[in-house]
Each structure stands twice: as C-alpha cells, then as structure tokens.
C-alpha cells in the first residue's frame, strides 16, 4: 500500500468515491495507485484537493524540477 492509499484510508474515503471524483473507474484507480506516475497532472491536482494535502507531499513517483536563476555580478 503506497502513501496515497494510506491517506485515502485514514480519511475514511472509499476507493469507489475517489475514482468517481477523478472521473475514472475503480479498476483504473487501483491500477494507478500501483503505478502513481500514471496519474495525469489534473488527476494529481484533484487528489491533492480531495485529500487536503499539498501536491508536493503526495508521492506520485514523479520528480518536479524547479529552475533556479543565477545572477552573476561581473
């Protein structure tokens, strides 16, 4: 069970409800929970809202890159 499933369970949510919220079938949700990187960005955002967790705190097995600007004073 991955951390997303744990949070769903702790919140007392049924997988059928979560799947409906995401607009997918329960079977599809089960597959996506086994491979969280298969959630679309929209689904990730929706899950974040539903679970009341910052998206960066949910383990979707996706690396988000942040571009940092460097200022050189020459």
FENNORNOR-V924286 format. One record per residue. N is the residue number from 1. RES is the residue in one small letter. SS is DSSP state (H for helix, E for strand, L for the rest). PSI is psi in whole degrees, 0 to 359 (999 if undefined). D_FIRST is the distance of its C-alpha to the first C-alpha in Angstrom with 2 decimals. Layout:
N:RES:SS:PSI:D_FIRST
N:RES:SS:PSI:D_FIRST
This chain:
1:x:L:125:0.00
2:x:L:175:3.80
3:x:H:330:6.76
4:x:H:317:8.10
5:x:H:321:6.00
6:x:H:316:6.75
7:x:H:318:10.19
8:x:H:315:10.69
9:x:H:315:10.23
10:x:H:326:12.45
11:x:L:350:14.90
12:x:L:22:15.24
13:x:L:144:14.97
14:x:L:142:14.70
15:x:H:327:13.03
16:x:H:320:16.59
17:x:H:315:18.06
18:x:H:316:15.83
19:x:H:315:16.70
20:x:H:317:20.29
21:x:H:323:20.37
22:x:H:351:19.44
23:x:L:29:21.93
24:x:L:167:19.75
25:x:L:153:19.00
26:x:H:325:15.87
27:x:H:321:15.54
28:x:H:319:15.82
29:x:H:316:13.14
30:x:H:317:10.66
31:x:H:318:12.10
32:x:H:326:12.05
33:x:H:332:8.41
34:x:H:334:8.12
35:x:L:75:11.12
36:x:H:339:11.41
37:x:H:350:14.88
38:x:H:353:16.13
39:x:L:139:16.27
40:x:L:165:19.95
41:x:H:321:21.37
42:x:H:319:22.40
43:x:H:322:18.99
44:x:H:315:17.60
45:x:H:318:20.51
46:x:H:317:20.07
47:x:H:320:16.44
48:x:H:316:17.79
49:x:H:312:20.56
50:x:H:318:18.64
51:x:H:356:16.18
52:x:L:45:19.22
53:x:L:141:17.79
54:x:L:138:19.75
55:x:H:328:18.53
56:x:H:346:18.87
57:x:H:353:16.40
58:x:L:136:13.49
59:x:L:93:11.90
60:x:L:6:12.97
61:x:L:35:13.86
62:x:L:136:17.40
63:x:L:124:20.28
64:x:L:129:22.70
65:x:L:142:26.22
66:x:L:122:28.79
67:x:L:126:32.38
68:x:L:139:34.57
69:x:L:136:38.30
70:x:L:134:40.64
71:x:L:120:44.12
72:x:L:130:46.78
73:x:L:101:50.04
74:x:L:999:52.65
